[in-house]
Amino acid sequence: MKKIMVISLVAVMLMSFTACMKKEEVKDEITFKSYIEDTVPERIAEEETTTEETTPEETEVVTEETPEETSQGDAKIEEFATNGCRIKIDELKWLDVKGYLELSKMTSENPEAAIALEEKMKATCDAAYYYKSLSGANLTIASMEVGEAASQMDLSDNIIAGMLANNLETELTQSGVTFVGAEMEKFNGNPSLVITIESPAIMTGTVDMRAQMCIFYEGTHQYAVTFTAEKENFDKYKPDFYEVMDSITFN
């Protein structure tokens, strides 16, 4: 039960996460994208030249973690992997939140908020991406080792999926969000329990939000890929989220 609760906490964090990002002063998308594509790599390069030479083993580790990039028409695809789960991200639509937070720490009037948000993200998510238009929409990937429990969670079994949905409804409601519903879907052939929740403006501090968590169990891990957006714009950006979901694989 405690492990399931972690997913609930991630969902609640996402609501505040999106609200905080919408409050930031960065309004020029071109400036932000330029910073991500030009300034950040330059700073990283400068830092690398001032560090000691890495050993062959260290170089090999860095190489393994470098995301694979491919071009598909008007898309620029990055493959993100975590604990056996892989998804493909179109970098022309989604921006890595780490770059946004780096910019916020340097330019925001309240860099402490960006630092706190960064620490919270590290504690709850493997990765997070922000929609290119700075609209407030984002998606995150969270994984968790659950051992033998994962092999028992066959989400294609309606009884098991129903029990999990009921548990999550109880926990999410207790955390203050509104449980909208649960349904079974398959993404790239992988069964997933899809939970939809909402959070009122009084909780996020800005506007009414909606989130959709896609939960998977594979191997010894539990995974939650979550899409969050303003309630009124949720359906507008949902197809781009499902495009990501349809690329998910496990190994």
C-alpha positions as CSV (number, residue, x, y, z in Angstrom):
1,M,0.0,0.0,0.0
2,K,2.8,2.4,0.8
3,K,4.3,1.8,-2.6
4,I,1.0,2.6,-4.3
5,M,0.8,5.8,-2.2
6,V,4.0,7.0,-3.9
7,I,2.2,7.3,-7.2
8,S,-0.5,9.3,-5.4
9,L,2.1,11.7,-4.1
10,V,3.6,12.1,-7.6
11,A,0.2,13.0,-9.0
12,V,-0.4,15.7,-6.3
13,M,3.1,17.1,-6.8
14,L,2.4,17.4,-10.5
15,M,-0.5,19.7,-9.9
16,S,1.6,22.1,-8.0
17,F,4.5,21.6,-10.4
18,T,2.5,22.8,-13.4
19,A,1.0,25.7,-11.4
20,C,4.4,26.9,-10.2
21,M,5.8,26.8,-13.8
22,K,3.0,28.9,-15.1
23,K,3.8,31.6,-12.5
24,E,7.4,31.9,-13.8
25,E,8.4,35.1,-15.6
26,V,9.8,33.4,-18.7
27,K,7.3,34.3,-21.4
28,D,9.4,34.3,-24.6
29,E,9.4,30.8,-25.9
30,I,12.1,31.6,-28.5
31,T,14.5,32.9,-25.8
32,F,13.9,29.8,-23.7
33,K,14.5,27.4,-26.5
34,S,17.6,29.3,-27.5
35,Y,18.9,29.0,-24.0
36,I,18.2,25.2,-23.9
37,E,19.8,24.6,-27.3
38,D,22.8,27.0,-27.0
39,T,23.6,28.3,-23.5
40,V,23.1,25.1,-21.5
41,P,25.4,22.9,-23.7
42,E,28.0,25.7,-23.7
43,R,28.0,25.8,-19.8
44,I,28.2,22.1,-19.6
45,A,31.2,22.1,-22.0
46,E,32.9,24.8,-19.9
47,E,32.4,22.7,-16.7
48,E,33.8,19.6,-18.4
49,T,37.0,21.4,-19.4
50,T,37.6,22.4,-15.8
51,T,37.2,19.0,-14.3
52,E,39.8,16.3,-14.0
53,E,40.2,13.8,-16.9
54,T,37.8,10.9,-16.6
55,T,38.8,7.3,-16.5
56,P,37.8,5.0,-19.4
57,E,35.2,3.4,-17.1
58,E,33.7,6.8,-16.3
59,T,33.5,7.8,-20.0
60,E,31.8,4.5,-20.8
61,V,29.1,5.2,-18.2
62,V,28.4,8.6,-19.6
63,T,28.1,7.2,-23.1
64,E,25.6,4.6,-22.0
65,E,23.4,7.3,-20.5
66,T,23.4,9.5,-23.6
67,P,19.9,9.5,-25.1
68,E,19.4,8.2,-28.6
69,E,18.2,10.8,-31.1
70,T,16.6,10.2,-34.5
71,S,14.8,12.4,-37.0
72,Q,11.4,11.5,-38.3
73,G,10.0,14.1,-40.7
74,D,9.2,17.2,-38.7
75,A,10.0,15.4,-35.4
76,K,13.2,15.3,-33.4
77,I,13.0,12.1,-31.4
78,E,14.9,11.5,-28.1
79,E,14.7,8.1,-26.4
80,F,14.5,8.2,-22.6
81,A,15.2,5.0,-20.6
82,T,14.8,4.3,-17.0
83,N,14.9,0.9,-15.2
84,G,13.9,-1.1,-18.3
85,C,11.2,1.4,-19.5
86,R,11.8,3.3,-22.7
87,I,9.7,6.1,-24.3
88,K,10.3,8.4,-27.3
89,I,10.0,12.1,-26.8
90,D,9.6,14.6,-29.7
91,E,11.9,17.4,-28.7
92,L,10.1,19.8,-31.0
93,K,7.0,19.4,-28.8
94,W,8.5,18.6,-25.3
95,L,11.3,20.3,-23.5
96,D,13.3,18.7,-20.7
97,V,12.3,20.4,-17.4
98,K,15.9,20.4,-16.2
99,G,16.8,23.0,-18.7
100,Y,13.8,25.2,-17.7
101,L,14.8,25.0,-14.0
102,E,18.4,25.8,-14.8
103,L,17.1,29.0,-16.6
104,S,14.7,29.8,-13.7
105,K,17.5,29.6,-11.2
106,M,19.5,32.1,-13.1
107,T,16.8,34.6,-14.2
108,S,13.8,34.2,-11.8
109,E,13.2,36.7,-9.1
110,N,12.7,33.8,-6.8
111,P,15.4,31.2,-7.7
112,E,14.8,29.4,-4.4
113,A,11.5,28.2,-5.7
114,A,13.2,26.7,-8.7
115,I,15.7,25.0,-6.5
116,A,13.0,23.6,-4.2
117,L,11.1,22.4,-7.3
118,E,14.2,20.7,-8.7
119,E,14.7,18.9,-5.4
120,K,11.1,17.8,-5.3
121,M,11.3,16.5,-8.8
122,K,14.5,14.5,-8.1
123,A,12.7,12.8,-5.2
124,T,9.6,11.8,-7.1
125,C,10.3,11.5,-10.8
126,D,12.9,9.9,-13.1
127,A,12.3,12.6,-15.7
128,A,9.9,15.5,-16.6
129,Y,9.1,17.3,-19.8
130,Y,7.3,20.6,-20.3
131,Y,5.2,21.3,-23.3
132,K,6.9,23.6,-25.8
133,S,4.4,26.4,-25.7
134,L,5.0,26.9,-22.0
135,S,1.3,26.3,-21.7
136,G,1.5,24.6,-18.3
137,A,1.2,21.1,-19.7
138,N,3.8,18.6,-18.7
139,L,4.5,14.9,-18.5
140,T,6.7,12.9,-16.0
141,I,8.0,9.4,-15.8
142,A,8.4,7.7,-12.4
143,S,9.6,4.2,-11.7
144,M,9.8,2.2,-8.5
145,E,11.3,-1.2,-7.5
146,V,8.5,-3.3,-6.1
147,G,10.0,-6.8,-6.4
148,E,7.8,-9.8,-6.6
149,A,4.7,-7.6,-6.2
150,A,5.1,-6.5,-9.9
151,S,4.7,-10.0,-11.2
152,Q,1.4,-10.3,-9.4
153,M,-0.1,-7.1,-10.8
154,D,-1.5,-8.4,-14.1
155,L,-3.4,-5.3,-15.3
156,S,-5.1,-7.2,-18.0
157,D,-7.0,-9.0,-15.2
158,N,-10.1,-6.9,-14.5
159,I,-10.3,-7.9,-10.9
160,I,-6.7,-6.9,-10.2
161,A,-7.0,-3.7,-12.1
162,G,-10.3,-2.9,-10.2
163,M,-8.7,-3.5,-6.8
164,L,-5.8,-1.2,-7.7
165,A,-8.2,1.5,-9.0
166,N,-10.2,1.3,-5.8
167,N,-7.0,1.7,-3.6
168,L,-5.8,4.6,-5.6
169,E,-9.2,6.3,-5.5
170,T,-9.2,6.1,-1.7
171,E,-5.6,7.4,-1.4
172,L,-6.0,10.2,-4.0
173,T,-9.2,11.4,-2.5
174,Q,-7.6,11.6,0.9
175,S,-4.8,13.6,-0.5
176,G,-7.2,16.3,-1.7
177,V,-7.7,15.7,-5.4
178,T,-10.8,14.6,-7.2
179,F,-10.9,11.1,-8.6
180,V,-12.5,11.3,-12.0
181,G,-12.3,7.7,-13.1
182,A,-10.2,4.7,-14.1
183,E,-10.1,2.6,-17.3
184,M,-7.9,0.0,-18.9
185,E,-5.9,0.9,-22.0
186,K,-3.1,-0.6,-24.0
187,F,-0.1,1.4,-25.2
188,N,2.1,-0.2,-27.8
189,G,0.6,-3.5,-26.6
190,N,1.3,-2.9,-22.9
191,P,-1.7,-3.0,-20.5
192,S,-2.1,0.1,-18.4
193,L,-4.5,1.3,-15.7
194,V,-5.3,4.9,-16.6
195,I,-6.3,7.1,-13.7
196,T,-7.8,10.6,-14.3
197,I,-7.8,13.1,-11.4
198,E,-8.5,16.8,-11.0
199,S,-7.3,19.4,-8.6
200,P,-9.1,22.7,-8.0
201,A,-7.5,26.1,-8.3
202,I,-7.6,26.5,-4.5
203,M,-5.2,23.6,-4.3
204,T,-2.8,24.5,-7.1
205,G,-2.8,28.2,-6.5
206,T,-3.7,29.1,-10.1
207,V,-6.3,27.3,-12.2
208,D,-8.2,24.0,-12.2
209,M,-5.9,21.2,-13.3
210,R,-6.5,17.7,-14.7
211,A,-4.0,14.8,-14.7
212,Q,-3.9,11.4,-16.3
213,M,-1.7,8.7,-14.8
214,C,-0.8,5.6,-16.9
215,I,0.3,2.9,-14.6
216,F,2.3,-0.2,-15.7
217,Y,3.9,-3.2,-14.0
218,E,6.8,-5.0,-15.7
219,G,9.5,-7.2,-14.4
220,T,10.2,-6.0,-10.8
221,H,9.1,-2.4,-11.3
222,Q,6.0,-0.2,-11.2
223,Y,5.9,2.7,-13.6
224,A,3.7,5.8,-13.8
225,V,3.7,8.2,-16.8
226,T,1.6,11.2,-16.0
227,F,0.3,14.0,-18.1
228,T,-0.9,17.2,-16.4
229,A,-2.5,20.3,-17.9
230,E,-5.1,23.0,-17.2
231,K,-8.5,21.4,-17.3
232,E,-9.8,23.6,-20.1
233,N,-6.8,22.7,-22.3
234,F,-6.3,19.1,-21.3
235,D,-8.0,17.6,-24.4
236,K,-6.0,20.0,-26.7
237,Y,-2.6,18.6,-25.6
238,K,-3.7,15.0,-24.8
239,P,-3.0,13.7,-28.4
240,D,0.7,14.7,-28.0
241,F,0.8,12.8,-24.7
242,Y,-0.7,9.7,-26.3
243,E,1.8,9.9,-29.1
244,V,4.5,9.5,-26.4
245,M,2.6,6.7,-24.7
246,D,2.3,4.7,-27.9
247,S,6.1,4.5,-28.1
248,I,6.5,2.9,-24.6
249,T,8.4,-0.4,-24.4
250,F,9.9,-2.5,-21.6
251,N,12.9,-4.8,-21.5
